[in-house]
């Protein structure tokens, strides 16, 4: 028999092509925790149709779920005999409960395959929860001590952990994500999103509806909000790519960055800079210790704007055609001179006054209109003309 080395190049390439094909098929196959029809003591299977309910409610242990195309639920217990579990099928649903002898042993876990079109309710007091594969249906997962991870969900997503991270893929529907001690990362959400954590960052892709994200200790980042955006952190930066409606952004110790806003913006920080690269309606921004920079493209289309800092510079960019009335004020310290800071403008001032440790100026552009108030303490004010695009 000839060795592989002596094979013709055609045969060697043919064998390599077959090997690569089989490797690709294996990589693309769905995760299967257990094969149906097994009669081993640690596996049980149940026939259910699309849209069935699978419920897991255990006091401890890891729960791993994977979707597949079969109309069958297969339960496999690792580290614990399947016969000791409380497993019931009622109608088009399967419920899995604690062992009859009263508890779990060691590092026991459940590995479950479910139809892709299913509704899941997974609860464990101590352990991680994971979902592999896309699920078409409601996904509810609760753990008191563990991480929760899921791929894609087409339906309402309700996830809560008291001591771990939440890592998710795309959600085609509304989502409530809550953790008391971890980070929240999720890709795109087609509907409404509420995300809350007491100790970690929140990072989200595109949200089709309203988004509310709150953390007591980390950054908040949302790439796009199709509705209103309320992003709040007590100790980190706030980063918002694009928002269609109203934005309410707050941090007690970080920067605020908005790249594009079609609605009004409120931005408040106690210790950082505020930068809004493109705003189409009014902006009210304040910081106790940082600079403010805003590009306001349509100031006359909405209400009054106000930019105020207690320790930095204020910079605003306006189109040459803006019909607004600008009121600018710099407050100086007791020992500061009025030439330490100044108001710099590409537009001529209608009035200017320097006295009592203050510099005040008024600019009436194109007959005046909505009020734009600019105020700085220990800083300068810059009023720029936007270049025509």
C-alpha positions in Angstrom: 0.0 0.0 0.0 1.3 3.4 -0.9 1.9 5.9 1.9 0.2 9.3 2.1 3.4 10.8 1.1 3.4 8.8 -2.2 -0.2 9.6 -3.0 -0.9 11.7 -6.0 -1.6 15.4 -5.3 -5.2 15.0 -6.5 -5.9 12.3 -3.9 -4.2 14.2 -1.1 -6.3 17.3 -1.9 -9.4 15.3 -2.1 -8.8 13.8 1.4 -8.1 17.2 2.8 -11.3 18.6 1.3 -13.3 15.8 2.9 -11.6 16.5 6.3 -12.4 20.2 6.1 -16.0 19.6 5.2 -16.5 17.2 8.2 -14.9 19.8 10.5 -17.2 22.5 9.3 -20.3 20.3 9.8 -19.2 19.5 13.3 -18.6 23.1 14.2 -22.0 24.2 12.9 -24.0 21.5 14.6 -26.2 22.5 17.5 -25.1 21.8 21.0 -26.5 18.5 22.2 -26.3 17.7 25.9 -27.8 14.2 25.6 -29.1 12.0 22.8 -32.7 11.0 22.9 -33.6 7.4 23.4 -30.8 6.7 25.8 -31.8 4.3 28.6 -29.0 5.2 30.9 -29.8 6.0 34.6 -28.9 9.7 34.2 -31.1 10.6 31.2 -34.8 11.0 30.5 -36.7 12.2 27.5 -40.2 13.7 26.9 -42.1 14.4 23.7 -43.6 17.9 23.5 -44.7 20.1 20.6 -43.7 23.6 19.6 -44.4 26.3 22.2 -44.2 24.0 25.2 -43.2 25.1 28.7 -40.0 23.8 30.4 -39.7 24.7 34.0 -36.6 24.1 36.3 -36.9 25.0 40.0 -34.0 23.7 42.1 -32.3 24.9 45.3 -28.8 24.5 44.0 -26.8 23.4 41.0 -25.9 24.6 37.5 -28.5 24.6 34.7 -27.3 24.3 31.1 -29.9 24.4 28.3 -29.4 24.0 24.6 -32.0 24.3 21.8 -32.4 21.9 18.9 -34.9 21.2 16.1 -36.4 18.1 17.7 -39.8 18.1 19.4 -38.4 16.6 22.4 -37.0 17.5 25.9 -34.0 15.5 27.0 -32.8 15.9 30.6 -29.4 14.7 31.7 -28.2 14.9 35.3 -24.5 15.1 36.0 -23.3 14.2 39.5 -26.8 13.0 40.6 -29.0 10.1 39.7 -31.8 11.2 37.4 -34.2 8.9 39.3 -33.9 11.0 42.4 -35.1 14.2 40.7 -38.7 15.3 40.7 -39.6 15.4 36.9 -43.2 15.6 35.7 -44.8 16.1 32.3 -48.2 17.7 32.2 -49.7 18.4 28.9 -47.2 20.3 26.7 -44.9 21.1 29.6 -42.1 19.5 31.6 -41.2 20.5 35.2 -37.9 19.6 36.9 -37.6 20.0 40.7 -35.3 19.2 43.6 -34.2 15.6 44.3 -36.7 13.7 46.5 -34.0 13.0 49.1 -33.8 16.7 49.9 -30.8 18.2 48.1 -28.0 18.3 45.6 -24.7 16.6 46.0 -21.2 18.0 45.1 -21.0 19.8 41.7 -24.2 18.3 40.3 -25.8 20.0 37.3 -28.6 19.7 34.8 -28.0 19.5 31.0 -31.2 19.9 29.1 -32.1 20.0 25.4 -35.3 21.7 24.4 -37.2 22.5 21.1 -36.1 25.8 19.6 -39.7 27.0 19.9 -40.2 26.8 23.7 -40.8 28.9 26.8 -38.2 28.5 29.5 -38.5 29.3 33.3 -35.2 28.4 34.9 -34.5 29.0 38.7 -31.7 28.0 40.9 -30.5 29.4 44.2 -26.8 28.6 43.8 -25.4 28.1 40.3 -24.9 29.4 36.8 -27.5 29.4 34.1 -26.7 29.2 30.4 -28.7 28.9 27.2 -27.0 27.8 24.0 -28.6 28.3 20.6 -31.5 30.6 19.6 -34.7 30.4 21.5 -38.1 31.4 20.1 -40.2 32.0 23.1 -40.2 33.6 26.6 -36.9 33.2 28.5 -37.0 33.7 32.3 -33.8 32.9 34.4 -33.2 33.6 38.1 -30.3 32.7 40.3 -29.2 33.9 43.7 -25.5 33.2 43.2 -24.2 32.8 39.7 -23.8 34.1 36.1 -26.4 34.0 33.5 -25.5 33.6 29.8 -27.7 33.3 26.7 -27.3 33.4 23.0 -30.4 34.7 21.1 -33.9 35.1 22.3 -37.0 35.8 20.2 -39.5 36.8 22.9 -39.6 38.5 26.3 -36.4 38.1 28.2 -36.6 38.3 32.1 -33.2 37.7 33.7 -32.1 38.2 37.3 -29.1 37.3 39.5 -28.1 38.5 42.9 -24.5 37.6 42.5 -23.1 37.4 39.0 -22.8 38.8 35.5 -25.3 38.8 32.7 -24.0 38.1 29.2 -26.5 38.0 26.3 -26.8 37.9 22.5 -29.6 39.5 20.4 -33.1 39.9 21.9 -36.0 40.2 19.5 -38.5 41.6 22.1 -38.5 43.4 25.4 -36.0 42.7 28.1 -35.6 43.1 31.9 -32.0 42.4 33.1 -31.1 42.8 36.8 -28.0 41.9 38.9 -27.0 43.0 42.4 -23.3 42.3 41.9 -22.0 42.0 38.3 -21.8 43.4 34.8 -24.5 43.4 32.1 -23.5 43.0 28.5 -26.1 42.4 25.7 -26.1 42.9 22.0 -29.1 44.3 20.2 -32.6 44.5 21.7 -35.5 45.1 19.3 -37.9 46.4 22.0 -37.7 48.1 25.4 -34.8 47.4 27.7 -34.4 47.9 31.4 -31.0 47.0 32.8 -30.0 47.5 36.5 -26.9 46.5 38.4 -25.5 47.6 41.8 -21.9 46.8 41.0 -20.7 46.7 37.4 -20.7 48.2 33.9 -23.6 48.1 31.5 -22.8 47.7 27.8 -25.6 47.5 25.2 -25.7 47.6 21.4 -28.8 48.9 19.6 -32.1 49.2 21.4 -35.2 49.6 19.3 -37.4 51.1 22.0 -36.9 53.0 25.3 -33.8 52.1 27.3 -33.3 52.5 31.1 -29.8 51.5 32.4 -28.7 52.1 36.0 -25.6 51.1 37.8 -24.1 52.1 41.2 -20.6 51.4 40.2 -19.5 51.3 36.5 -19.7 52.8 33.0 -22.9 52.8 31.0 -22.6 52.5 27.2 -25.5 52.3 24.7 -24.7 52.3 21.0 -28.2 53.4 19.8 -31.6 54.1 21.4 -34.7 54.1 19.2 -36.8 55.7 21.9 -36.1 57.5 25.1 -32.8 56.9 26.9 -32.2 57.2 30.7 -28.7 56.2 31.6 -27.5 56.7 35.2 -24.4 55.7 37.1 -23.0 56.7 40.5 -19.4 56.0 39.5 -18.4 55.9 35.9 -18.8 57.3 32.4 -21.9 57.6 30.3 -21.5 56.9 26.6 -24.5 57.2 24.1 -24.0 56.8 20.4 -27.3 57.9 18.9 -30.7 58.6 20.5 -33.9 59.3 18.6 -36.0 60.7 21.5 -35.3 62.4 24.8 -32.1 61.6 26.7 -31.6 61.9 30.5 -27.9 61.2 31.4 -26.5 61.3 34.9 -23.2 60.4 36.6 -21.7 61.3 40.0 -18.2 60.7 38.9 -17.4 60.5 35.1 -17.7 61.9 31.6 -20.8 62.1 29.5 -20.4 61.6 25.7 -23.3 61.8 23.1 -22.5 61.5 19.4 -25.9 62.2 17.9 -29.3 63.3 19.5 -32.5 64.0 17.6 -34.4 64.8 20.8 -33.7 67.0 23.9 -30.8 66.1 26.1 -30.3 66.5 29.9 -26.7 65.7 31.0 -25.5 66.1 34.5 -22.2 65.1 36.1 -20.6 65.9 39.4 -17.0 65.3 38.2 -16.3 65.1 34.5 -16.6 66.6 31.0 -19.7 66.7 28.9 -19.5 66.4 25.1 -22.4 66.3 22.7 -21.2 66.1 19.1 -24.6 66.7 17.4 -27.8 67.9 18.9 -31.0 68.8 17.1 -33.1 70.1 20.1 -32.4 71.8 23.3 -29.5 70.8 25.6 -29.2 71.3 29.4 -25.8 70.2 30.6 -24.1 70.8 33.9 -20.9 69.7 35.6 -19.3 70.5 38.9 -15.8 69.9 37.6 -15.1 69.7 33.9 -15.6 71.2 30.4 -18.7 71.3 28.3 -18.7 71.2 24.5 -22.0 71.1 22.5 -22.7 71.3 18.8 -26.3 72.6 18.5 -27.5 72.4 14.9 -31.2 73.5 15.3 -31.4 75.7 18.4 -34.6 77.5 17.3 -36.6 74.3 16.8 -37.1 73.7 20.5 -36.9 75.2 24.0 -34.1 77.0 25.7 -30.7 75.5 26.3 -28.3 75.9 29.3 -24.7 74.9 29.6 -23.2 75.4 33.1 -19.9 74.4 34.7 -18.5 75.2 38.1 -14.9 74.4 37.1 -14.0 74.5 33.5 -14.7 75.9 30.0 -17.9 76.1 28.0 -17.9 75.7 24.3 -20.9 75.9 22.0 -21.1 75.6 18.2 -24.1 77.2 16.4 -25.0 77.6 12.7 -24.7 81.1 11.3 -28.5 81.1 10.6 -29.5 80.4 14.2 -32.1 82.8 15.5 -31.3 82.7 19.2 -30.4 85.0 22.1 -27.2 84.0 23.9 -26.6 85.1 27.5 -23.1 84.3 28.6 -21.6 84.8 32.1 -18.3 84.1 33.7 -18.0 84.2 37.5 -14.5 84.8 38.9 -13.0 83.9 42.2 -12.2 86.6 44.8 -8.5 86.8 43.9 -8.9 86.2 40.1 -8.6 89.0 37.5 -11.1 89.5 34.7 -8.3 88.9 32.2 -7.6 85.4 33.4 -10.7 84.2 31.6 -12.9 85.7 28.8 -15.8 85.2 26.5 -14.6 84.4 22.9 -17.2 84.6 20.1 -17.3 84.3 16.4 -20.4 86.5 16.6 -20.5 90.2 17.6 -21.8 91.0 21.1 -24.8 93.2 21.5 -23.8 94.1 25.1 -20.9 93.3 27.4 -20.3 94.1 31.1 -17.3 93.5 33.4 -17.8 94.2 37.1 -18.1 92.6 40.5 -16.0 89.6 39.6 -18.3 88.8 36.7 -18.1 89.0 32.9 -21.5 89.2 31.1 -22.3 89.4 27.4 -25.4 89.1 25.3 -25.6 88.0 21.6 -28.8 88.5 19.6 -28.4 86.4 16.5 -30.6 86.9 13.4 -33.2 88.8 15.4 -33.1 86.6 18.5 -35.3 83.7 19.6 -34.8 80.8 22.0 -32.5 81.6 24.9 -29.1 79.9 25.2 -27.5 80.4 28.6 -23.8 79.8 29.1 -22.2 80.0 32.5 -18.7 79.1 33.7 -16.9 79.5 37.1 -13.1 79.6 36.8 -13.2 79.1 33.1 -13.7 80.7 29.7 -16.7 80.6 27.3 -16.3 79.9 23.5 -19.1 80.6 21.0 -18.2 79.1 17.7 -19.8 79.3 14.2 -20.6 76.0 12.6 -19.2 75.6 9.2 -21.8 75.0 6.4 -22.1 71.3 5.4 
